[in-house]
Amino acid sequence: MSNDYKVLAIDFGASSGRAIIGNFKNDKIEIQEIHRFSNDPVKINNTMYWDFLRLFFEIKQSLIKSKKYGKIESMGIDTWGVDFGALDKFGNLLENPVHYRDERTDNILEDIFKKIDKEELYNKTGNQIMNINTAFQLFALKKQRPDIFERIDKILLMPDLFNYFFTGKMASEVSIASTTQIFDPNNKKWAKDVIEKLDLKEDIFANVVSSGTTLAPIKDDIAEELDIHKFNVVAIAGHDTQSAVVAIPTEEDDFIFLSCGTWSLMGTELDNPIINEKSIKYNITNEIGYEQKTTFLKNIIGLWLIQESKRQWEKEGNEYSFSELEKMASDVDGFKCFIDPDDEIFIHSGNIPKRIKKYCKEKFGTELKTVGEIVRTINESLAFKYKSTLEEIEDCTGKKYDSIYMIGGGVQSNMLCQMTANACGCTVYAGPIEATVLGNISIQLITNGKIENIKQARKIIKNSENIKVYEPKDVEIWQENYKKFKMLF
């Protein structure tokens, strides 16, 4: 192929959004960022919201900017999971979507388990039980804001919500639906029993469609407003993790991936869900990915700890680059203290360095005095958490994995990549950084008939990207300290 073929990927992270043009040319995918914007939550009356109207405006700006790059064939939108917008019977947004870090679901699980047993809930949904999940947000909404809940005609998760307002088409794409704890991963449909037991309304959930479904063209009024041609909106794998999995540069059928960003998501790709005593014990989630594959994974608090610490230090007048933080961490002694990255005290925004210092002082009597010590503690603890998760996945699948495909923004951290290889005793293949965007683009290209299937897409991405390799070092030292970590957590 020699002719340009361009599609537009809109990729939302927890702190920013981007518009990327993917150009498929000469059997390679070239990407070009054309618009970047901040994604800032807004807290008002003690509720944390996503600024949906501003984000919708920024996508419109992306469409305007895309005109100077030639003809766009389609658009796909991916976002984080679990959050949703509530629509009334006229299709209007009842309020801005609430942020998953909002406090409305704090301590909600006690009430949930009075309605449905924890094991039954997991058995029916296969989801890692976390209080941020959609089911619990809806339950909290009904309990705390019944006036809003009773007016809901439909809920749409974030990528579906954007798709709806651009096309007028309501649909729930399967990958994002599978993050909700209201979805049956075996039958690929809403879990009716869970909806009934939580006293939610079955008719508020839109019909489920497969990843790679062409929804509809951009609406006439938007095309006219922006002076753009009408191209199709494709419901790609709307959950950003599932788009990223499409872009894993491997030709293996059995592999471990680590998608590392604000959250770390570590798992493998399977033909069917694993829902049994082991997966319940380890609280591992089953999500549905492209081609109806099961992504068996665990959510781990990731670079959020570094990002939020960096923001705190900036508030205090100390602006460090990420490379400077790594340099300071490399200059201090290792294995001074460990944290559990998933401890609930680290979930909410605020002074993370202060919480880490307090955590290490109270639990282990260890004083962390410098920025470098805090950063090193975070990185070492994350690497050991990855090792622990790898062991859990291997126990559930009955397979051993000797390599990890690390993707996402976290691969820019040489320290974290090397520590992951050291802690896990595995070769780490790091890249692509832009896995989510490349997966988004690939699904559009497959849907539009330009790439044959996911296997070809992964091969193209492998040939298009520079993948860095990290081999394990100092394995015995890391294993000794991992034993200490496991005794603590």
SULKA-V805954 format. One record per pair of residues at least 6 apart in sequence whose C-alpha atoms are under 8 Angstrom apart, sorted by the first residue. I is the first residue (numbers start at 1). J is the second residue. D is the distance in Angstrom with one decimal. If there is no record, write none. Layout:
((I;J;D) (I;J;D))
//
This chain:
((1;25;6.2) (1;26;4.9) (1;27;6.3) (2;25;5.6) (2;26;5.0) (3;25;6.1) (3;26;7.6) (4;23;6.1) (4;24;6.0) (4;25;5.2) (5;23;5.5) (5;24;5.2) (5;25;6.7) (5;72;7.8) (5;73;7.4) (6;21;6.5) (6;22;5.5) (6;23;4.5) (6;24;6.4) (6;70;7.8) (6;71;6.8) (6;72;5.3) (6;73;6.0) (6;74;7.9) (7;21;5.8) (7;22;5.3) (7;23;6.7) (7;72;5.3) (7;73;5.3) (7;74;5.2) (7;75;6.0) (7;441;6.7) (7;444;7.2) (7;445;7.8) (8;19;6.9) (8;20;5.8) (8;21;4.7) (8;22;6.2) (8;72;6.7) (8;73;7.8) (8;74;6.3) (8;75;4.7) (8;76;6.5) (8;441;7.3) (9;19;5.8) (9;20;5.1) (9;21;6.2) (9;22;7.2) (9;75;5.8) (9;76;5.1) (9;77;6.1) (9;78;8.0) (9;437;6.3) (9;440;6.2) (9;441;6.1) (10;17;7.3) (10;18;5.8) (10;19;4.7) (10;20;6.4) (10;59;7.4) (10;75;7.4) (10;76;6.2) (10;77;4.7) (10;78;6.4) (10;437;7.8) (11;17;5.7) (11;18;5.4) (11;19;6.5) (11;20;7.8) (11;77;6.0) (11;78;5.2) (11;79;6.3) (11;240;7.6) (11;436;7.5) (11;437;6.5) (12;18;6.5) (12;39;8.0) (12;77;7.9) (12;78;6.2) (12;79;4.7) (12;80;7.0) (12;240;7.9) (13;39;7.7) (13;79;6.3) (13;80;6.4) (14;39;6.7) (14;80;7.0) (14;262;7.1) (15;38;6.2) (15;39;4.7) (15;40;6.1) (16;36;7.3) (16;37;5.7) (16;38;4.4) (16;39;4.3) (16;40;7.5) (17;36;5.8) (17;37;5.4) (17;38;6.3) (17;39;6.3) (18;33;7.0) (18;34;7.7) (18;35;5.7) (18;36;4.4) (18;37;6.4) (19;33;5.9) (19;34;5.8) (19;35;5.1) (19;36;6.5) (19;59;7.5) (19;62;6.0) (20;31;6.4) (20;32;5.4) (20;33;4.4) (20;34;5.9) (20;35;7.3) (20;437;7.3) (21;31;5.6) (21;32;5.2) (21;33;6.4) (21;34;7.1) (21;66;7.8) (22;29;6.4) (22;30;5.7) (22;31;4.6) (22;32;6.7) (22;438;7.8) (22;441;6.1) (23;29;5.7) (23;30;5.1) (23;31;6.3) (24;30;6.4) (27;460;6.7) (28;460;6.0) (28;461;7.3) (28;463;7.5) (28;464;5.8) (29;438;7.9) (29;460;7.4) (29;461;7.1) (29;464;6.6) (30;464;7.9) (34;62;7.1) (34;65;6.9) (34;66;7.1) (35;61;7.9) (35;62;5.8) (35;65;7.6) (37;58;7.1) (39;50;7.8) (39;51;7.7) (39;55;7.2) (40;50;7.1) (40;51;7.1) (41;48;6.3) (41;49;5.5) (41;50;4.9) (41;51;6.3) (41;99;7.2) (42;48;5.6) (42;49;5.2) (42;50;6.4) (42;51;6.6) (43;49;6.1) (47;98;7.4) (47;102;6.2) (47;103;7.5) (47;104;7.9) (48;98;5.9) (48;99;5.5) (48;101;7.4) (48;102;5.2) (49;96;6.1) (49;97;5.8) (49;98;4.3) (49;99;5.0) (49;102;7.8) (50;96;6.3) (50;97;5.6) (50;98;6.0) (50;99;5.8) (51;96;6.5) (51;97;7.7) (52;96;6.0) (52;97;7.0) (53;96;8.0) (56;162;7.2) (60;226;7.4) (63;226;7.5) (63;228;7.5) (64;226;6.1) (64;227;7.7) (64;228;7.2) (66;72;7.6) (67;228;7.0) (72;231;7.0) (73;231;5.8) (73;232;7.0) (74;231;5.3) (74;232;4.8) (74;233;5.6) (74;234;6.8) (74;444;7.1) (75;231;7.5) (75;232;6.5) (75;233;4.9) (75;234;6.0) (75;444;7.6) (76;233;6.0) (76;234;5.2) (76;235;6.2) (76;236;5.7) (76;440;6.5) (76;441;7.5) (76;444;7.0) (77;159;5.8) (77;162;7.6) (77;163;7.4) (77;234;8.0) (77;235;7.3) (77;236;6.9) (77;238;6.3) (77;440;7.5) (78;159;5.6) (78;236;7.3) (78;237;6.9) (78;238;4.3) (78;239;5.7) (78;240;5.2) (78;243;7.5) (78;440;7.2) (79;158;6.5) (79;159;5.8) (79;238;6.2) (79;239;5.6) (79;240;5.3) (80;158;7.7) (80;239;5.8) (80;240;5.8) (80;241;7.8) (81;157;7.6) (81;158;7.5) (81;176;6.1) (81;179;6.0) (81;180;7.9) (81;239;5.6) (81;240;7.6) (82;100;7.3) (82;132;7.2) (82;133;5.4) (82;134;4.9) (82;157;6.8) (82;176;7.4) (82;179;5.7) (82;180;5.5) (83;97;6.9) (83;98;6.9) (83;99;6.7) (83;100;6.3) (83;133;7.8) (83;134;6.3) (83;157;5.8) (83;158;6.1) (84;97;5.7) (84;98;7.5) (84;134;7.6) (84;155;6.4) (84;156;5.4) (84;157;4.0) (84;158;5.2) (84;161;7.5) (85;93;6.7) (85;94;7.8) (85;95;7.4) (85;96;6.8) (85;97;4.8) (85;98;8.0) (85;155;5.7) (85;156;5.5) (85;157;6.2) (85;158;6.8) (85;161;6.6) (86;93;5.9) (86;94;5.7) (86;95;7.0) (86;97;7.4) (86;152;5.9) (86;153;7.6) (86;154;6.1) (86;155;4.6) (86;156;6.7) (87;93;4.6) (87;94;5.6) (87;152;5.6) (87;153;5.8) (87;154;5.3) (87;155;6.0) (87;156;7.9) (88;94;6.3) (88;151;5.9) (88;152;5.1) (88;153;4.9) (88;154;6.8) (89;151;7.7) (89;152;7.2) (89;153;5.1) (89;154;7.7) (91;153;7.9) (94;148;7.2) (94;152;7.8) (100;132;5.4) (100;133;7.8) (101;132;7.1) (101;347;7.2) (101;348;6.0) (101;349;7.9) (102;348;8.0) (104;137;7.4) (104;140;6.4) (105;131;5.9) (105;132;6.6) (105;136;6.6) (105;137;6.2) (105;140;6.2) (106;131;6.9) (107;131;7.8) (108;131;6.9) (108;136;7.0) (108;140;7.2) (109;131;6.6) (109;136;7.6) (112;136;7.5) (112;139;8.0) (112;198;7.3) (115;197;5.9) (115;198;6.1) (116;194;7.7) (116;197;6.3) (116;198;7.4) (119;280;7.2) (121;181;7.9) (121;194;7.0) (122;128;7.4) (122;129;7.3) (122;275;7.8) (122;280;6.9) (123;275;6.2) (123;276;7.5) (124;183;7.8) (124;184;6.1) (124;191;7.0) (124;194;7.5) (125;181;5.5) (125;182;6.3) (125;183;5.4) (125;184;5.0) (125;185;6.3) (125;191;7.0) (125;286;8.0) (126;181;7.6) (126;184;7.5) (126;185;6.8) (126;273;7.5) (126;274;7.7) (126;275;5.9) (126;284;7.8) (126;285;5.6) (126;286;5.2) (126;287;7.9) (127;178;8.0) (127;179;7.1) (127;180;7.9) (127;181;5.6) (127;283;7.7) (127;284;6.9) (127;285;4.2) (127;286;5.6) (127;287;7.4) (128;283;4.9) (128;284;5.1) (128;285;4.3) (128;286;7.7) (128;298;7.2) (128;299;7.8) (129;181;7.7) (129;283;6.7) (131;137;7.8) (133;179;7.1) (133;180;5.5) (133;181;6.3) (134;179;7.5) (134;180;4.6) (134;181;6.6) (134;182;7.7) (135;180;5.9) (135;181;5.6) (135;182;6.0) (138;200;7.7) (139;198;6.9) (139;200;7.3) (141;148;7.6) (141;149;6.3) (142;148;7.7) (142;149;5.3) (142;150;7.8) (152;204;6.9) (153;203;7.5) (153;204;5.4) (154;203;7.3) (154;204;4.1) (154;205;5.8) (154;206;6.7) (155;204;5.8) (155;205;5.9) (155;206;7.3) (156;170;7.7) (156;171;7.7) (156;172;6.7) (156;205;7.4) (156;206;7.2) (157;172;7.3) (157;176;7.0) (157;177;7.4) (159;176;7.9) (159;238;5.6) (159;239;7.7) (160;170;7.2) (160;171;6.4) (160;172;6.0) (160;173;6.9) (160;235;7.7) (160;238;7.5) (161;170;7.9) (163;169;7.2) (163;170;7.8) (163;233;7.1) (163;235;7.6) (164;170;5.3) (164;171;7.6) (166;218;5.6) (166;219;6.0) (166;222;7.3) (167;215;7.5) (167;216;5.8) (167;217;6.1) (167;218;5.0) (167;219;5.1) (167;233;7.3) (168;219;7.0) (169;215;6.6) (169;216;6.9) (170;206;6.5) (170;207;7.8) (171;206;5.3) (171;207;5.4) (171;208;6.0) (171;209;6.5) (172;205;7.8) (172;206;5.6) (172;207;5.8) (172;208;4.6) (172;209;6.0) (173;208;5.6) (173;209;4.9) (173;210;5.9) (173;211;6.1) (173;235;6.3) (173;236;7.8) (173;237;7.1) (173;238;6.6) (174;188;7.5) (174;208;5.8) (174;209;5.8) (174;210;5.5) (174;211;6.3) (174;237;7.6) (174;288;6.5) (174;289;7.6) (175;210;8.0) (175;211;6.9) (175;237;5.7) (175;238;6.3) (175;239;5.8) (175;242;6.7) (175;287;6.5) (175;288;4.9) (175;289;5.3) (175;290;7.5) (176;237;7.3) (176;238;5.6) (176;239;4.8) (177;183;6.6) (177;208;7.6) (178;184;7.7) (178;185;6.9) (178;286;7.8) (178;287;5.2) (178;288;5.9) (179;287;6.5) (182;190;6.0) (182;191;5.3) (182;192;7.9) (182;194;6.2) (182;195;6.6) (183;189;5.9) (183;190;4.4) (183;191;4.8) (184;190;5.7) (184;191;4.9) (185;273;6.8) (185;286;7.0) (185;287;7.0) (185;288;6.8) (186;272;7.4) (186;273;6.7) (189;208;6.8) (190;205;7.9) (192;202;7.0) (195;201;6.8) (195;202;6.3) (196;202;7.6) (210;235;7.9) (210;290;7.8) (210;291;7.8) (210;292;7.6) (211;235;5.9) (211;236;5.0) (211;237;5.0) (211;238;7.6) (211;289;7.4) (211;290;5.6) (211;291;7.2) (211;443;8.0) (212;234;6.2) (212;235;5.5) (212;236;4.7) (212;237;6.9) (212;290;7.7) (212;443;5.9) (212;444;6.7) (212;446;7.8) (212;447;5.7) (213;234;5.7) (213;235;5.2) (213;236;6.9) (213;447;7.3) (214;232;6.7) (214;233;6.2) (214;234;4.4) (214;235;6.2) (214;447;7.5) (215;232;7.1) (215;233;5.8) (215;234;5.7) (215;235;6.4) (216;232;5.5) (216;233;5.8) (216;234;7.7) (217;230;5.8) (217;231;5.2) (217;232;4.0) (217;233;5.8) (218;230;5.3) (218;231;5.9) (218;232;6.2) (218;233;6.6) (219;230;7.4) (220;230;7.5) (223;229;6.2) (223;230;6.1) (234;444;6.6) (234;447;8.0) (236;243;7.4) (236;440;6.1) (236;443;6.0) (236;444;6.7) (237;243;5.2) (237;289;6.8) (237;290;6.4) (237;440;6.9) (237;443;7.7) (240;436;5.8) (241;259;7.0) (241;265;7.5) (241;436;6.9) (242;288;7.9) (242;289;5.4) (242;290;7.1) (242;295;7.8) (242;436;7.8) (243;289;7.9) (243;290;7.8) (243;435;7.5) (243;436;5.1) (243;437;7.4) (243;438;7.8) (243;439;4.5) (243;440;5.4) (243;443;8.0) (244;259;7.3) (244;407;7.6) (244;408;7.8) (244;435;4.7) (244;436;3.8) (244;437;7.2) (244;438;7.3) (244;439;5.3) (244;440;7.6) (245;257;7.7) (245;259;8.0) (245;289;8.0) (245;435;7.5) (245;436;7.6) (245;439;7.1) (246;290;7.2) (246;435;8.0) (246;439;4.9) (246;442;7.7) (246;443;8.0) (246;454;6.7) (246;457;7.8) (246;458;7.0) (247;432;7.8) (247;435;5.3) (247;436;7.0) (247;438;5.9) (247;439;4.7) (247;442;7.8) (247;457;7.3) (247;458;5.7) (247;461;6.6) (248;257;7.6) (248;405;6.9) (248;407;7.4) (248;432;7.8) (248;435;7.1) (248;458;6.2) (248;461;7.9) (248;462;8.0) (249;405;7.8) (249;431;8.0) (249;432;7.9) (249;458;5.2) (249;459;6.5) (249;461;6.1) (249;462;4.6) (250;458;6.3) (250;459;7.1) (250;462;7.1) (251;455;7.1) (251;458;7.2) (251;459;7.0) (253;269;8.0) (254;268;7.2) (254;269;7.1) (255;268;5.9) (255;269;7.2) (255;401;6.7) (255;403;7.4) (255;404;7.1) (255;405;7.6) (256;266;7.2) (256;267;5.6) (256;268;4.8) (256;269;7.9) (256;401;6.8) (256;403;7.0) (256;404;5.1) (256;405;6.2) (257;265;8.0) (257;266;5.7) (257;267;5.6) (257;268;6.1) (257;404;5.6) (257;405;4.6) (257;406;5.8) (257;407;7.5) (258;264;6.7) (258;265;5.6) (258;266;4.4) (258;267;6.7) (258;404;6.9) (258;405;6.1) (258;406;4.6) (258;407;6.2) (259;265;5.1) (259;266;6.3) (259;406;5.9) (259;407;4.9) (259;408;5.6) (259;410;7.9) (260;302;6.6) (260;303;7.3) (260;406;7.0) (260;407;6.1) (260;408;5.2) (260;409;6.2) (260;410;4.9) (260;411;7.3) (261;302;6.2) (261;303;5.6) (261;304;7.6) (261;408;6.0) (261;409;5.4) (261;410;5.5) (262;301;7.1) (262;302;5.2) (262;303;4.6) (262;304;4.5) (262;307;7.7) (263;299;6.9) (263;300;6.0) (263;301;4.9) (263;302;4.3) (263;303;6.3) (263;304;6.6) (264;299;6.0) (264;300;5.0) (264;301;5.9) (264;302;4.6) (264;303;7.4) (265;297;6.4) (265;298;5.6) (265;299;4.8) (265;300;6.1) (266;297;5.3) (266;298;5.5) (266;299;6.9) (266;300;7.8) (266;386;7.4) (266;389;7.4) (266;390;7.8) (267;295;6.8) (267;296;5.3) (267;297;3.8) (267;298;6.3) (267;390;7.8) (267;393;7.1) (268;295;5.8) (268;296;5.4) (268;297;6.4) (269;293;6.7) (269;294;5.8) (269;295;4.7) (269;296;6.2) (270;293;6.0) (270;294;5.0) (270;295;6.2) (270;296;6.9) (271;293;5.3) (271;294;5.8) (272;293;6.9) (272;294;5.6) (273;286;5.9) (273;294;5.7) (273;295;7.9) (273;296;7.1) (274;286;7.1) (274;296;7.4) (274;396;7.6) (278;395;7.8) (278;396;6.2) (279;285;7.9) (279;396;6.4) (282;392;6.6) (283;298;7.5) (284;296;6.9) (284;297;5.8) (284;298;5.0) (284;299;8.0) (285;295;8.0) (285;296;5.8) (285;297;5.3) (285;298;5.8) (285;299;8.0) (286;294;6.2) (286;295;5.7) (286;296;4.7) (286;297;6.5) (287;294;5.6) (287;295;5.1) (287;296;6.5) (287;297;7.7) (288;294;4.8) (288;295;6.0) (289;295;6.2) (297;393;7.9) (298;389;7.3) (300;341;7.2) (300;342;6.2) (301;341;5.8) (301;342;5.6) (301;347;7.8) (302;341;7.5) (302;382;7.1) (303;410;7.2) (305;341;7.8) (305;346;7.5) (305;352;6.8) (305;378;7.1) (306;375;7.0) (306;378;7.4) (308;349;6.9) (308;350;7.2) (308;351;7.5) (308;352;6.4) (309;351;6.9) (309;352;5.4) (309;353;5.7) (310;319;7.6) (310;320;7.1) (312;350;7.3) (312;351;5.9) (312;352;7.4) (312;353;7.6) (313;319;6.6) (313;320;7.9) (314;320;7.6) (325;371;7.5) (325;372;6.6) (325;375;6.8) (326;372;7.5) (326;375;7.3) (326;376;7.9) (326;413;7.9) (326;415;6.9) (327;372;7.8) (328;371;7.1) (328;372;4.5) (328;373;7.9) (329;371;7.6) (329;372;4.0) (329;373;6.0) (329;374;7.7) (329;375;5.7) (329;376;4.8) (330;372;7.4) (330;376;7.3) (331;372;7.3) (332;372;6.5) (332;373;6.4) (332;376;7.8) (333;373;7.9) (334;376;7.0) (334;377;7.8) (335;377;7.2) (335;380;7.2) (335;481;7.1) (336;366;7.6) (336;373;7.9) (336;377;7.2) (337;360;6.5) (337;364;7.6) (337;366;6.7) (337;377;6.2) (338;360;7.3) (338;377;5.9) (338;378;7.6) (338;380;7.4) (338;381;5.5) (338;485;6.8) (339;356;7.5) (339;359;7.5) (339;360;7.2) (339;377;7.2) (339;378;7.2) (339;381;5.9) (340;381;6.8) (340;385;7.6) (340;489;6.8) (341;378;7.6) (341;381;6.9) (341;382;6.6) (341;385;7.7) (345;355;7.4) (346;352;6.7) (346;355;7.5) (353;374;6.9) (356;374;7.4) (357;367;6.6) (357;368;5.8) (357;374;7.8) (360;366;5.4) (360;367;6.7) (360;368;7.5) (361;367;5.6) (361;368;8.0) (368;374;6.5) (379;415;7.7) (379;416;5.9) (379;419;7.5) (380;416;7.8) (380;419;6.7) (383;416;7.0) (383;419;5.8) (383;420;4.7) (383;423;5.9) (383;424;7.6) (384;420;7.6) (384;423;5.9) (384;424;7.6) (384;482;6.3) (384;485;7.2) (386;420;7.1) (386;424;7.3) (387;420;7.7) (387;423;6.1) (387;424;4.9) (388;486;7.9) (390;424;7.6) (394;400;5.8) (394;401;7.5) (401;426;7.8) (402;425;7.6) (402;426;5.0) (402;427;6.6) (403;426;4.9) (403;427;4.6) (403;428;5.8) (403;429;7.4) (404;426;6.6) (404;427;6.3) (404;428;4.9) (404;429;6.2) (405;428;6.0) (405;429;4.9) (405;430;6.2) (405;431;7.5) (406;417;7.8) (406;428;6.6) (406;429;5.9) (406;430;4.7) (406;431;6.1) (407;430;6.0) (407;431;4.8) (407;432;5.5) (407;433;5.7) (407;434;7.7) (407;435;6.1) (408;431;6.9) (408;432;6.4) (408;433;4.3) (408;434;5.9) (408;435;5.7) (408;436;7.3) (409;433;5.2) (409;434;7.3) (410;416;7.4) (410;417;7.8) (410;433;7.6) (411;417;6.3) (411;430;5.6) (411;431;6.2) (411;432;7.9) (411;433;6.3) (412;433;7.4) (417;428;7.0) (417;430;7.2) (417;470;7.0) (418;428;7.8) (418;470;5.9) (418;471;7.5) (418;472;7.1) (418;473;8.0) (420;426;8.0) (420;428;7.5) (421;427;5.8) (421;428;5.6) (421;470;6.4) (421;471;6.1) (421;472;4.7) (421;473;7.5) (422;471;7.6) (422;472;4.4) (422;473;5.3) (422;474;6.6) (422;475;5.6) (422;478;6.4) (423;472;7.8) (423;475;6.9) (423;478;5.5) (423;479;6.8) (423;482;7.3) (424;472;7.9) (425;472;5.5) (425;475;6.4) (426;471;6.9) (426;472;6.1) (427;469;7.0) (427;470;5.8) (427;471;4.8) (427;472;6.3) (428;469;5.8) (428;470;5.0) (428;471;6.6) (429;467;6.3) (429;468;5.8) (429;469;4.8) (429;470;6.6) (430;467;5.6) (430;468;5.1) (430;469;6.2) (430;470;7.6) (431;465;7.5) (431;466;7.1) (431;467;5.1) (431;468;6.7) (432;465;6.3) (432;466;7.3) (432;467;6.6) (438;461;7.6) (442;451;7.6) (442;454;7.8) (442;457;6.1) (443;454;7.9) (445;451;5.6) (446;452;5.9) (446;453;6.0) (446;454;7.7) (451;457;6.7))
//
